[in-house]
Amino acid sequence: MPGSLTISHHESASVLDHADAERLATVLAELAYLLEIPGPNRVNEAQLALLCEGRAPDRAELAHWSRALATQLKGRV
């Protein structure tokens, strides 16, 4: 929902609505899965490059990051 997330470039904490945190955790877990699986449903190399925002694409690192963040979010909701 718009307005349910507050992010600052300062030392203040970020806040995420409970329902949005659950949804984000699910999306991140699914992203990790789609990065890891073989076959036609896998995130392809062009998509991976976009997700890495100009950094060298690293499928394993992005899958690990996505899964770890999903687990952290699920543990807090």
PESUL-V589403 format. One record per pair of residues at least 24 apart in sequence whose ideal C-beta (glycine too) atoms are under 6 Angstrom apart, sorted by the first residue. I is the first residue (numbers start at 1). J is the second residue. D is the distance in Angstrom with one decimal. If there is no record, write none. Layout:
# PESUL-V589403
i->(I,I)
j->(J,J)
d->(D,D)
This chain:
# PESUL-V589403
i->(18,21,21,22,25,25,25,28,28,28,29,31,32,32,32,35,35,35,36)
j->(77,73,77,77,70,73,74,66,69,70,70,66,63,66,67,59,62,63,63)
d->(5.7,5.2,4.9,5.3,4.6,3.9,4.7,4.6,5.3,3.8,4.0,4.7,4.6,4.0,3.9,5.4,5.9,4.0,5.1)
